[in-house]
Amino acid sequence: MTFQELKAAVMGLSVEDQKRLITEVIPTIWSKACLDDQCLLKVRELVDEDTVKKYRAQNMGGI
């Protein structure tokens, strides 16, 4: 299976199965797949973006 086929298959999963992929599969491969700073920075960016989004929603964007 190519990367593009795998990506299409994952994008075709239900939201619940995508969540399971993130919570069950990614932690299993994390220590082998994400060894460089670029990968870690991208993940941090995604997590920080979600954290900020939640904060802005709770505080109405600082209004």
PyMOL Python script that loads the backbone (N, CA, C, O; Angstrom):
from pymol import cmd

cmd.read_pdbstr("""\
ATOM      1  N   MET A   1       0.848  -1.168   0.000  1.00  0.00           N
ATOM      2  CA  MET A   1       0.000   0.000   0.000  1.00  0.00           C
ATOM      3  C   MET A   1       0.896   1.234   0.000  1.00  0.00           C
ATOM      4  O   MET A   1       1.837   1.327   0.788  1.00  0.00           O
ATOM      5  N   THR A   2       0.600   2.169  -0.878  1.00  0.00           N
ATOM      6  CA  THR A   2       1.384   3.395  -0.936  1.00  0.00           C
ATOM      7  C   THR A   2       0.919   4.361   0.145  1.00  0.00           C
ATOM      8  O   THR A   2      -0.132   4.178   0.758  1.00  0.00           O
ATOM      9  N   PHE A   3       1.725   5.388   0.361  1.00  0.00           N
ATOM     10  CA  PHE A   3       1.359   6.409   1.339  1.00  0.00           C
ATOM     11  C   PHE A   3       0.040   7.067   0.963  1.00  0.00           C
ATOM     12  O   PHE A   3      -0.815   7.277   1.824  1.00  0.00           O
ATOM     13  N   GLN A   4      -0.136   7.395  -0.313  1.00  0.00           N
ATOM     14  CA  GLN A   4      -1.364   8.060  -0.759  1.00  0.00           C
ATOM     15  C   GLN A   4      -2.587   7.169  -0.548  1.00  0.00           C
ATOM     16  O   GLN A   4      -3.653   7.657  -0.170  1.00  0.00           O
ATOM     17  N   GLU A   5      -2.440   5.879  -0.787  1.00  0.00           N
ATOM     18  CA  GLU A   5      -3.545   4.941  -0.550  1.00  0.00           C
ATOM     19  C   GLU A   5      -3.865   4.863   0.941  1.00  0.00           C
ATOM     20  O   GLU A   5      -5.030   4.843   1.337  1.00  0.00           O
ATOM     21  N   LEU A   6      -2.839   4.821   1.741  1.00  0.00           N
ATOM     22  CA  LEU A   6      -3.021   4.773   3.190  1.00  0.00           C
ATOM     23  C   LEU A   6      -3.690   6.053   3.685  1.00  0.00           C
ATOM     24  O   LEU A   6      -4.612   6.006   4.499  1.00  0.00           O
ATOM     25  N   LYS A   7      -3.219   7.192   3.189  1.00  0.00           N
ATOM     26  CA  LYS A   7      -3.814   8.476   3.572  1.00  0.00           C
ATOM     27  C   LYS A   7      -5.290   8.524   3.193  1.00  0.00           C
ATOM     28  O   LYS A   7      -6.121   8.953   3.994  1.00  0.00           O
ATOM     29  N   ALA A   8      -5.621   8.091   1.987  1.00  0.00           N
ATOM     30  CA  ALA A   8      -7.018   8.076   1.542  1.00  0.00           C
ATOM     31  C   ALA A   8      -7.856   7.152   2.421  1.00  0.00           C
ATOM     32  O   ALA A   8      -8.995   7.476   2.756  1.00  0.00           O
ATOM     33  N   ALA A   9      -7.301   6.017   2.789  1.00  0.00           N
ATOM     34  CA  ALA A   9      -8.026   5.075   3.646  1.00  0.00           C
ATOM     35  C   ALA A   9      -8.287   5.686   5.020  1.00  0.00           C
ATOM     36  O   ALA A   9      -9.388   5.557   5.556  1.00  0.00           O
ATOM     37  N   VAL A  10      -7.289   6.344   5.589  1.00  0.00           N
ATOM     38  CA  VAL A  10      -7.448   6.971   6.904  1.00  0.00           C
ATOM     39  C   VAL A  10      -8.468   8.099   6.829  1.00  0.00           C
ATOM     40  O   VAL A  10      -9.309   8.234   7.719  1.00  0.00           O
ATOM     41  N   MET A  11      -8.403   8.905   5.784  1.00  0.00           N
ATOM     42  CA  MET A  11      -9.354  10.007   5.640  1.00  0.00           C
ATOM     43  C   MET A  11     -10.777   9.487   5.436  1.00  0.00           C
ATOM     44  O   MET A  11     -11.738  10.201   5.722  1.00  0.00           O
ATOM     45  N   GLY A  12     -10.921   8.273   4.954  1.00  0.00           N
ATOM     46  CA  GLY A  12     -12.228   7.666   4.750  1.00  0.00           C
ATOM     47  C   GLY A  12     -12.801   7.002   5.994  1.00  0.00           C
ATOM     48  O   GLY A  12     -13.951   6.562   5.993  1.00  0.00           O
ATOM     49  N   LEU A  13     -12.011   6.929   7.045  1.00  0.00           N
ATOM     50  CA  LEU A  13     -12.491   6.332   8.290  1.00  0.00           C
ATOM     51  C   LEU A  13     -13.499   7.244   8.969  1.00  0.00           C
ATOM     52  O   LEU A  13     -13.531   8.449   8.722  1.00  0.00           O
ATOM     53  N   SER A  14     -14.312   6.660   9.818  1.00  0.00           N
ATOM     54  CA  SER A  14     -15.221   7.469  10.630  1.00  0.00           C
ATOM     55  C   SER A  14     -14.386   8.300  11.603  1.00  0.00           C
ATOM     56  O   SER A  14     -13.227   7.977  11.867  1.00  0.00           O
ATOM     57  N   VAL A  15     -14.971   9.354  12.125  1.00  0.00           N
ATOM     58  CA  VAL A  15     -14.269  10.197  13.092  1.00  0.00           C
ATOM     59  C   VAL A  15     -13.850   9.365  14.303  1.00  0.00           C
ATOM     60  O   VAL A  15     -12.758   9.548  14.839  1.00  0.00           O
ATOM     61  N   GLU A  16     -14.704   8.471  14.720  1.00  0.00           N
ATOM     62  CA  GLU A  16     -14.384   7.616  15.873  1.00  0.00           C
ATOM     63  C   GLU A  16     -13.166   6.746  15.583  1.00  0.00           C
ATOM     64  O   GLU A  16     -12.294   6.602  16.440  1.00  0.00           O
ATOM     65  N   ASP A  17     -13.097   6.164  14.388  1.00  0.00           N
ATOM     66  CA  ASP A  17     -11.931   5.343  14.039  1.00  0.00           C
ATOM     67  C   ASP A  17     -10.681   6.192  13.847  1.00  0.00           C
ATOM     68  O   ASP A  17      -9.580   5.730  14.147  1.00  0.00           O
ATOM     69  N   GLN A  18     -10.819   7.412  13.359  1.00  0.00           N
ATOM     70  CA  GLN A  18      -9.670   8.313  13.261  1.00  0.00           C
ATOM     71  C   GLN A  18      -9.135   8.633  14.656  1.00  0.00           C
ATOM     72  O   GLN A  18      -7.924   8.684  14.872  1.00  0.00           O
ATOM     73  N   LYS A  19     -10.041   8.843  15.582  1.00  0.00           N
ATOM     74  CA  LYS A  19      -9.646   9.108  16.968  1.00  0.00           C
ATOM     75  C   LYS A  19      -8.911   7.894  17.545  1.00  0.00           C
ATOM     76  O   LYS A  19      -7.898   8.047  18.228  1.00  0.00           O
ATOM     77  N   ARG A  20      -9.415   6.708  17.274  1.00  0.00           N
ATOM     78  CA  ARG A  20      -8.750   5.490  17.752  1.00  0.00           C
ATOM     79  C   ARG A  20      -7.357   5.364  17.150  1.00  0.00           C
ATOM     80  O   ARG A  20      -6.425   4.937  17.832  1.00  0.00           O
ATOM     81  N   LEU A  21      -7.207   5.730  15.883  1.00  0.00           N
ATOM     82  CA  LEU A  21      -5.900   5.699  15.240  1.00  0.00           C
ATOM     83  C   LEU A  21      -4.930   6.615  15.984  1.00  0.00           C
ATOM     84  O   LEU A  21      -3.790   6.239  16.260  1.00  0.00           O
ATOM     85  N   ILE A  22      -5.397   7.815  16.300  1.00  0.00           N
ATOM     86  CA  ILE A  22      -4.548   8.779  17.000  1.00  0.00           C
ATOM     87  C   ILE A  22      -4.193   8.302  18.402  1.00  0.00           C
ATOM     88  O   ILE A  22      -3.049   8.447  18.835  1.00  0.00           O
ATOM     89  N   THR A  23      -5.158   7.738  19.111  1.00  0.00           N
ATOM     90  CA  THR A  23      -4.914   7.366  20.504  1.00  0.00           C
ATOM     91  C   THR A  23      -4.293   5.982  20.689  1.00  0.00           C
ATOM     92  O   THR A  23      -3.662   5.729  21.715  1.00  0.00           O
ATOM     93  N   GLU A  24      -4.460   5.082  19.719  1.00  0.00           N
ATOM     94  CA  GLU A  24      -3.943   3.726  19.879  1.00  0.00           C
ATOM     95  C   GLU A  24      -2.734   3.412  19.001  1.00  0.00           C
ATOM     96  O   GLU A  24      -1.783   2.778  19.459  1.00  0.00           O
ATOM     97  N   VAL A  25      -2.764   3.852  17.747  1.00  0.00           N
ATOM     98  CA  VAL A  25      -1.692   3.477  16.815  1.00  0.00           C
ATOM     99  C   VAL A  25      -0.509   4.430  16.906  1.00  0.00           C
ATOM    100  O   VAL A  25       0.639   3.993  16.988  1.00  0.00           O
ATOM    101  N   ILE A  26      -0.780   5.718  16.894  1.00  0.00           N
ATOM    102  CA  ILE A  26       0.319   6.686  16.887  1.00  0.00           C
ATOM    103  C   ILE A  26       1.231   6.519  18.098  1.00  0.00           C
ATOM    104  O   ILE A  26       2.449   6.540  17.920  1.00  0.00           O
ATOM    105  N   PRO A  27       0.724   6.355  19.310  1.00  0.00           N
ATOM    106  CA  PRO A  27       1.646   6.140  20.428  1.00  0.00           C
ATOM    107  C   PRO A  27       2.543   4.905  20.253  1.00  0.00           C
ATOM    108  O   PRO A  27       3.669   4.876  20.751  1.00  0.00           O
ATOM    109  N   THR A  28       2.047   3.910  19.557  1.00  0.00           N
ATOM    110  CA  THR A  28       2.818   2.687  19.339  1.00  0.00           C
ATOM    111  C   THR A  28       4.010   2.924  18.415  1.00  0.00           C
ATOM    112  O   THR A  28       5.082   2.356  18.626  1.00  0.00           O
ATOM    113  N   ILE A  29       3.827   3.764  17.386  1.00  0.00           N
ATOM    114  CA  ILE A  29       4.912   3.989  16.424  1.00  0.00           C
ATOM    115  C   ILE A  29       5.714   5.257  16.708  1.00  0.00           C
ATOM    116  O   ILE A  29       6.717   5.516  16.043  1.00  0.00           O
ATOM    117  N   TRP A  30       5.285   6.039  17.676  1.00  0.00           N
ATOM    118  CA  TRP A  30       5.884   7.337  17.957  1.00  0.00           C
ATOM    119  C   TRP A  30       7.400   7.279  18.145  1.00  0.00           C
ATOM    120  O   TRP A  30       8.127   8.051  17.520  1.00  0.00           O
ATOM    121  N   SER A  31       7.871   6.398  18.975  1.00  0.00           N
ATOM    122  CA  SER A  31       9.309   6.374  19.302  1.00  0.00           C
ATOM    123  C   SER A  31      10.183   5.994  18.115  1.00  0.00           C
ATOM    124  O   SER A  31      11.376   6.298  18.112  1.00  0.00           O
ATOM    125  N   LYS A  32       9.619   5.338  17.113  1.00  0.00           N
ATOM    126  CA  LYS A  32      10.392   4.960  15.924  1.00  0.00           C
ATOM    127  C   LYS A  32      10.239   5.984  14.803  1.00  0.00           C
ATOM    128  O   LYS A  32      11.181   6.214  14.044  1.00  0.00           O
ATOM    129  N   ALA A  33       9.075   6.593  14.693  1.00  0.00           N
ATOM    130  CA  ALA A  33       8.766   7.423  13.533  1.00  0.00           C
ATOM    131  C   ALA A  33       9.078   8.906  13.721  1.00  0.00           C
ATOM    132  O   ALA A  33       9.365   9.598  12.744  1.00  0.00           O
ATOM    133  N   CYS A  34       9.030   9.394  14.920  1.00  0.00           N
ATOM    134  CA  CYS A  34       9.168  10.838  15.137  1.00  0.00           C
ATOM    135  C   CYS A  34      10.426  11.120  15.955  1.00  0.00           C
ATOM    136  O   CYS A  34      10.358  11.419  17.147  1.00  0.00           O
ATOM    137  N   LEU A  35      11.564  11.018  15.293  1.00  0.00           N
ATOM    138  CA  LEU A  35      12.838  11.198  15.984  1.00  0.00           C
ATOM    139  C   LEU A  35      13.479  12.559  15.755  1.00  0.00           C
ATOM    140  O   LEU A  35      14.388  12.937  16.493  1.00  0.00           O
ATOM    141  N   ASP A  36      13.034  13.294  14.760  1.00  0.00           N
ATOM    142  CA  ASP A  36      13.687  14.555  14.436  1.00  0.00           C
ATOM    143  C   ASP A  36      12.888  15.750  14.963  1.00  0.00           C
ATOM    144  O   ASP A  36      11.699  15.643  15.264  1.00  0.00           O
ATOM    145  N   ASP A  37      13.570  16.875  15.063  1.00  0.00           N
ATOM    146  CA  ASP A  37      12.952  18.085  15.597  1.00  0.00           C
ATOM    147  C   ASP A  37      11.781  18.563  14.747  1.00  0.00           C
ATOM    148  O   ASP A  37      10.798  19.068  15.288  1.00  0.00           O
ATOM    149  N   GLN A  38      11.867  18.417  13.433  1.00  0.00           N
ATOM    150  CA  GLN A  38      10.802  18.881  12.555  1.00  0.00           C
ATOM    151  C   GLN A  38       9.488  18.163  12.870  1.00  0.00           C
ATOM    152  O   GLN A  38       8.429  18.790  12.913  1.00  0.00           O
ATOM    153  N   CYS A  39       9.558  16.877  13.085  1.00  0.00           N
ATOM    154  CA  CYS A  39       8.357  16.102  13.418  1.00  0.00           C
ATOM    155  C   CYS A  39       7.800  16.550  14.770  1.00  0.00           C
ATOM    156  O   CYS A  39       6.596  16.766  14.908  1.00  0.00           O
ATOM    157  N   LEU A  40       8.659  16.686  15.745  1.00  0.00           N
ATOM    158  CA  LEU A  40       8.212  17.103  17.074  1.00  0.00           C
ATOM    159  C   LEU A  40       7.605  18.509  17.049  1.00  0.00           C
ATOM    160  O   LEU A  40       6.598  18.760  17.711  1.00  0.00           O
ATOM    161  N   LEU A  41       8.207  19.415  16.298  1.00  0.00           N
ATOM    162  CA  LEU A  41       7.679  20.772  16.199  1.00  0.00           C
ATOM    163  C   LEU A  41       6.299  20.791  15.546  1.00  0.00           C
ATOM    164  O   LEU A  41       5.428  21.557  15.957  1.00  0.00           O
ATOM    165  N   LYS A  42       6.100  19.957  14.539  1.00  0.00           N
ATOM    166  CA  LYS A  42       4.795  19.894  13.869  1.00  0.00           C
ATOM    167  C   LYS A  42       3.717  19.400  14.821  1.00  0.00           C
ATOM    168  O   LYS A  42       2.611  19.940  14.849  1.00  0.00           O
ATOM    169  N   VAL A  43       4.036  18.382  15.592  1.00  0.00           N
ATOM    170  CA  VAL A  43       3.065  17.855  16.554  1.00  0.00           C
ATOM    171  C   VAL A  43       2.777  18.900  17.622  1.00  0.00           C
ATOM    172  O   VAL A  43       1.624  19.087  18.011  1.00  0.00           O
ATOM    173  N   ARG A  44       3.807  19.576  18.094  1.00  0.00           N
ATOM    174  CA  ARG A  44       3.606  20.626  19.100  1.00  0.00           C
ATOM    175  C   ARG A  44       2.721  21.738  18.539  1.00  0.00           C
ATOM    176  O   ARG A  44       1.844  22.250  19.235  1.00  0.00           O
ATOM    177  N   GLU A  45       2.952  22.106  17.288  1.00  0.00           N
ATOM    178  CA  GLU A  45       2.138  23.132  16.629  1.00  0.00           C
ATOM    179  C   GLU A  45       0.670  22.719  16.596  1.00  0.00           C
ATOM    180  O   GLU A  45      -0.209  23.537  16.869  1.00  0.00           O
ATOM    181  N   LEU A  46       0.399  21.476  16.268  1.00  0.00           N
ATOM    182  CA  LEU A  46      -0.980  20.985  16.225  1.00  0.00           C
ATOM    183  C   LEU A  46      -1.624  21.016  17.604  1.00  0.00           C
ATOM    184  O   LEU A  46      -2.777  21.424  17.745  1.00  0.00           O
ATOM    185  N   VAL A  47      -0.891  20.591  18.610  1.00  0.00           N
ATOM    186  CA  VAL A  47      -1.425  20.570  19.974  1.00  0.00           C
ATOM    187  C   VAL A  47      -1.636  21.993  20.472  1.00  0.00           C
ATOM    188  O   VAL A  47      -2.674  22.297  21.059  1.00  0.00           O
ATOM    189  N   ASP A  48      -0.658  22.868  20.244  1.00  0.00           N
ATOM    190  CA  ASP A  48      -0.781  24.255  20.680  1.00  0.00           C
ATOM    191  C   ASP A  48      -1.959  24.944  20.001  1.00  0.00           C
ATOM    192  O   ASP A  48      -2.683  25.706  20.641  1.00  0.00           O
ATOM    193  N   GLU A  49      -2.156  24.684  18.716  1.00  0.00           N
ATOM    194  CA  GLU A  49      -3.261  25.288  17.980  1.00  0.00           C
ATOM    195  C   GLU A  49      -4.593  24.885  18.596  1.00  0.00           C
ATOM    196  O   GLU A  49      -5.488  25.717  18.746  1.00  0.00           O
ATOM    197  N   ASP A  50      -4.725  23.612  18.954  1.00  0.00           N
ATOM    198  CA  ASP A  50      -5.958  23.139  19.577  1.00  0.00           C
ATOM    199  C   ASP A  50      -6.152  23.781  20.953  1.00  0.00           C
ATOM    200  O   ASP A  50      -7.270  24.148  21.316  1.00  0.00           O
ATOM    201  N   THR A  51      -5.078  23.915  21.708  1.00  0.00           N
ATOM    202  CA  THR A  51      -5.156  24.522  23.031  1.00  0.00           C
ATOM    203  C   THR A  51      -5.590  25.979  22.930  1.00  0.00           C
ATOM    204  O   THR A  51      -6.450  26.431  23.686  1.00  0.00           O
ATOM    205  N   VAL A  52      -4.993  26.710  21.993  1.00  0.00           N
ATOM    206  CA  VAL A  52      -5.340  28.120  21.806  1.00  0.00           C
ATOM    207  C   VAL A  52      -6.779  28.263  21.342  1.00  0.00           C
ATOM    208  O   VAL A  52      -7.489  29.161  21.794  1.00  0.00           O
ATOM    209  N   LYS A  53      -7.215  27.392  20.449  1.00  0.00           N
ATOM    210  CA  LYS A  53      -8.590  27.448  19.947  1.00  0.00           C
ATOM    211  C   LYS A  53      -9.580  27.294  21.106  1.00  0.00           C
ATOM    212  O   LYS A  53     -10.568  28.024  21.181  1.00  0.00           O
ATOM    213  N   LYS A  54      -9.318  26.362  21.989  1.00  0.00           N
ATOM    214  CA  LYS A  54     -10.195  26.124  23.135  1.00  0.00           C
ATOM    215  C   LYS A  54     -10.195  27.344  24.066  1.00  0.00           C
ATOM    216  O   LYS A  54     -11.246  27.762  24.553  1.00  0.00           O
ATOM    217  N   TYR A  55      -9.004  27.909  24.306  1.00  0.00           N
ATOM    218  CA  TYR A  55      -8.891  29.092  25.159  1.00  0.00           C
ATOM    219  C   TYR A  55      -9.665  30.265  24.565  1.00  0.00           C
ATOM    220  O   TYR A  55     -10.400  30.951  25.276  1.00  0.00           O
ATOM    221  N   ARG A  56      -9.501  30.496  23.261  1.00  0.00           N
ATOM    222  CA  ARG A  56     -10.203  31.607  22.603  1.00  0.00           C
ATOM    223  C   ARG A  56     -11.716  31.431  22.684  1.00  0.00           C
ATOM    224  O   ARG A  56     -12.449  32.396  22.899  1.00  0.00           O
ATOM    225  N   ALA A  57     -12.171  30.210  22.514  1.00  0.00           N
ATOM    226  CA  ALA A  57     -13.609  29.949  22.588  1.00  0.00           C
ATOM    227  C   ALA A  57     -14.135  30.225  23.988  1.00  0.00           C
ATOM    228  O   ALA A  57     -15.217  30.789  24.152  1.00  0.00           O
ATOM    229  N   GLN A  58     -13.368  29.828  24.993  1.00  0.00           N
ATOM    230  CA  GLN A  58     -13.798  30.019  26.378  1.00  0.00           C
ATOM    231  C   GLN A  58     -13.758  31.497  26.777  1.00  0.00           C
ATOM    232  O   GLN A  58     -14.560  31.941  27.599  1.00  0.00           O
ATOM    233  N   ASN A  59     -12.839  32.248  26.204  1.00  0.00           N
ATOM    234  CA  ASN A  59     -12.659  33.653  26.572  1.00  0.00           C
ATOM    235  C   ASN A  59     -13.124  34.614  25.494  1.00  0.00           C
ATOM    236  O   ASN A  59     -12.781  35.795  25.523  1.00  0.00           O
ATOM    237  N   MET A  60     -13.886  34.127  24.562  1.00  0.00           N
ATOM    238  CA  MET A  60     -14.454  34.921  23.483  1.00  0.00           C
ATOM    239  C   MET A  60     -13.397  35.759  22.769  1.00  0.00           C
ATOM    240  O   MET A  60     -13.640  36.918  22.434  1.00  0.00           O
ATOM    241  N   GLY A  61     -12.245  35.181  22.544  1.00  0.00           N
ATOM    242  CA  GLY A  61     -11.197  35.867  21.789  1.00  0.00           C
ATOM    243  C   GLY A  61     -10.611  37.067  22.509  1.00  0.00           C
ATOM    244  O   GLY A  61     -10.045  37.944  21.855  1.00  0.00           O
ATOM    245  N   GLY A  62     -10.722  37.142  23.818  1.00  0.00           N
ATOM    246  CA  GLY A  62     -10.142  38.227  24.592  1.00  0.00           C
ATOM    247  C   GLY A  62     -11.029  39.459  24.685  1.00  0.00           C
ATOM    248  O   GLY A  62     -10.578  40.520  25.117  1.00  0.00           O
ATOM    249  N   ILE A  63     -12.280  39.323  24.284  1.00  0.00           N
ATOM    250  CA  ILE A  63     -13.208  40.475  24.346  1.00  0.00           C
ATOM    251  C   ILE A  63     -13.534  40.800  25.779  1.00  0.00           C
ATOM    252  O   ILE A  63     -14.295  41.731  26.044  1.00  0.00           O
TER     253      ILE A  63
END
""", "prot")
cmd.dss("prot")
cmd.show_as("cartoon", "prot")
cmd.util.cbc("prot")
cmd.orient("prot")
